Amino acid sequence: MKTTHAALAAALAFSFVASGAQAEAPQKKATEKCYGVSLAGQNDCAAGPGTSCAGTSKVDYQGDAWTLVDKGTCTTIKTPKGFGSLTPRA
């Protein structure tokens, strides 16, 4: 009888630990590329002609430089040059 109780307790403990590990796994937030919201040198990547990648935008709010933002927020980000865009702009 002790063996059965011990086996059951061990199985329940393992099940509890396994389910807890899954619940604590961090969830990645959905993001989108948002053009025209980066400050100079703070874009994430691909800032158009004459730039190579992250940190290469030349001016604040460069229209072809993007930054990753939470999905659904890009077009609500207001800058001195207008709102963020989901597509590159001149």
C-alpha positions as semicolon CSV with decimal commas, in nm:
position;residue;x (nm);y (nm);z (nm)
1;M;0,000;0,000;0,000
2;K;0,285;0,241;0,085
3;T;0,439;0,178;-0,256
4;T;0,113;0,263;-0,433
5;H;0,072;0,587;-0,237
6;A;0,435;0,682;-0,300
7;A;0,402;0,613;-0,672
8;L;0,080;0,814;-0,692
9;A;0,237;1,105;-0,501
10;A;0,541;1,100;-0,729
11;A;0,321;1,096;-1,041
12;L;0,114;1,388;-0,912
13;A;0,425;1,585;-0,819
14;F;0,575;1,530;-1,164
15;S;0,249;1,631;-1,330
16;F;0,232;1,950;-1,122
17;V;0,593;2,046;-1,201
18;A;0,551;1,971;-1,572
19;S;0,233;2,178;-1,602
20;G;0,390;2,465;-1,406
21;A;0,689;2,477;-1,641
22;Q;0,460;2,515;-1,940
23;A;0,255;2,789;-1,776
24;E;0,567;2,995;-1,702
25;A;0,705;2,985;-2,057
26;P;0,728;3,345;-2,183
27;Q;0,494;3,435;-2,465
28;K;0,634;3,636;-2,754
29;K;0,435;3,947;-2,832
30;A;0,325;3,991;-3,190
31;T;0,512;4,277;-3,355
32;E;0,509;4,465;-3,682
33;K;0,751;4,686;-3,875
34;C;0,666;5,050;-3,825
35;Y;0,820;5,302;-4,064
36;G;0,893;5,664;-3,986
37;V;0,899;5,646;-3,606
38;S;1,271;5,589;-3,532
39;L;1,511;5,853;-3,416
40;A;1,833;5,888;-3,619
41;G;2,056;5,587;-3,562
42;Q;1,791;5,394;-3,368
43;N;1,609;5,201;-3,641
44;D;1,597;4,822;-3,630
45;C;1,712;4,737;-3,984
46;A;1,702;4,808;-4,359
47;A;1,674;5,185;-4,365
48;G;1,674;5,222;-4,741
49;P;1,943;5,326;-4,989
50;G;2,273;5,429;-4,834
51;T;2,211;5,236;-4,514
52;S;2,286;4,877;-4,427
53;C;2,096;4,775;-4,119
54;A;2,021;4,852;-3,753
55;G;2,123;5,195;-3,631
56;T;2,195;5,339;-3,975
57;S;1,909;5,581;-4,029
58;K;2,038;5,931;-4,098
59;V;1,757;6,154;-3,968
60;D;1,480;6,140;-3,710
61;Y;1,159;5,978;-3,838
62;Q;1,319;5,866;-4,167
63;G;1,033;5,732;-4,380
64;D;1,212;5,420;-4,502
65;A;1,360;5,321;-4,164
66;W;1,160;5,085;-3,947
67;T;1,139;4,978;-3,585
68;L;0,953;4,678;-3,446
69;V;0,653;4,781;-3,236
70;D;0,366;4,590;-3,075
71;K;0,124;4,469;-3,341
72;G;-0,164;4,709;-3,397
73;T;0,012;5,016;-3,256
74;C;0,216;5,147;-3,549
75;T;-0,038;5,376;-3,709
76;T;-0,125;5,527;-3,370
77;I;0,233;5,643;-3,301
78;K;0,245;6,018;-3,360
79;T;0,569;6,193;-3,454
80;P;0,645;6,552;-3,562
81;K;0,625;6,421;-3,921
82;G;0,290;6,243;-3,884
83;F;0,190;5,895;-3,780
84;G;0,380;5,567;-3,815
85;S;0,327;5,371;-4,135
86;L;0,314;5,000;-4,213
87;T;0,485;5,069;-4,548
88;P;0,797;5,269;-4,632
89;R;0,741;5,630;-4,733
90;A;0,954;5,886;-4,905
